[in-house]
Amino acid sequence: MNELTKMHFGFQPLYRLRWRFDFADKPSRIGVWNGASNLQSDSAMMVNKTGLVRACIEGEKIGEWVVKTLFEMDGHNYVTAQWIRLANAGIMINKDVQTASLPSSLIGLSLLSSDKKFIVYIDGTGAVVHLPKKRMDIKLLEHSAGV
């Protein structure tokens, strides 16, 4: 079976995903497809959000190379972006294992507002999760890194 058509935890990969920020007074900034970069400078958190008009999730249809906007929000509502990954691990994990080092599969990308998480999965479907009050009080590097 072709690697691109395998199921990932129930999600049929139809899109490669990336974030995009559009600004009022400067060129748009676009992320790397599926976050496939280890450089911090390629991450959404390193983009200066001054003048942000729109934050969106774009998808490139696999095999067709057609890019379309799958989700967008007004720039003033944007808080942060998060990749959605599922760890490929058994039920029993040694407590000393670093979770960041576990192999994982990318299944989506989300944009957060102050009270909601908007998710787009690699199969093109989406979900909205209401954030608990405790989650809204977290201080993010994105808003304190001086970018």
N, C-alpha and C positions, 0 to 999 in steps of 0.2 A: 504494500500500500504506500502511496506517495506520502512523504513526510509532512507535506502541507495539509493533507486532508485527514490526518489522524485526529481523533477526538482528544481534547484536553479537559479532563474532569467534567465531561458532558457538554463542552462547548466546541462546536465545529468551527475551526479557524477559517473565517471568510475574509477578515480584514487584518491588515497591519495598522497599528494605531500610533498617533502622535498628538502632542498638544500644539496649539497655535495661539499666539497672542497678537492682537491687532491694536495699534496705538493711534491716537489722534495726530501726533506730530512727529512720528518716526516710523521707520520700516517695521513690518511685522517680524516677529521672532517665531521660528518653527522648530519643534523638537525633532529628535532622532527617531526614526521608525522603531516602534516597540522598545524604546529606551535602550537601544543596543549600543550604549557608550558607557564606559567607566569614568569618563571625564566629568568632574563636578561642573565644569563650565558649560556642559551640554544639558544640564538639568534645568527644569523650570524654575527652581528656587533661585537660580543665579541671574534671572532676568529682572532688571529694574522695572517695576510695575507702574511707574509714574506715567500718567496719560493713557492707561489701559482702557480701551473702549470695549473690547470683546475678548473672551477666552473661549476656546472651543477644542473639541476633540475631532480630529480628522481621521478618516479611514481610507486606506488604499485597498480596493478589492483585489484579492489575490488572483493572479492569472489574467487580470484585465487592466491593471495599472491605472484605474480610474480613481481619483481622489474626490471624496465628498465629505461634507461636514455632517457628523453623526450627532453632535450635541453642541450647543453654544449657550453662553450666559453673558450678561452685561458685565463689563470690566469692574464696575464698582461692587459687584457681588462676589467676585472671585477672592478666595482665601488661599488655597493651595491645590496642587495636583498630586495624585498618588497613583502609582502603578499597582495593579491588583495581581498578585501572584499566589499560587497554591504550592505548598511544599510537597515534594515527592518523598514522603517519609512514612514509615510504618506507625502503628498506634503507639508502640513503646519506644520512646526516645530517652536516651540517657540525659539526665539533668545537666550534665556538663557540656552537651553539644551546643554550639553557637547556632541559633536559628538562622542567622544571616548566611551561614555556610552551607545550609541544606540545599540540595538541588531543587529547583522549582520550575513551574510552568507559568508563563504569562497568560492570564485569561482576561485582562481588561485594563482600563485606565479610568480614573475618576477625577472630577473637579469638585472641590468643596466650596460651599458658601458658608456663612456663619452658622447656619443651622441644618444644612442638608448636604448629603454626599450624592452626586450624580455620577452613575457608573455606566460606561459603555463596554460591553464584552466583545471579545474577538469574533463572535458570531453575528455582531451587529445589533443584538438586543441590548436593552438598558434597564436600569433600576434606579430608584430614588430611596435613600435611607435617611431617616430623620436622625440627626445627631443628638445624643443626650447632653444635657447641660454641662456635665463634667468634661465632655470632649471639647466643648467650645472654649474652655478656659486655658487650653494648652498653648504655650508660646512656641512659635515656629521659627526656625532658623531663617526661613524665607523672608520674614519681616523684621529681622534684627541683624542680618548679615551686612547691611550697609550697601546693598545693591539697588 
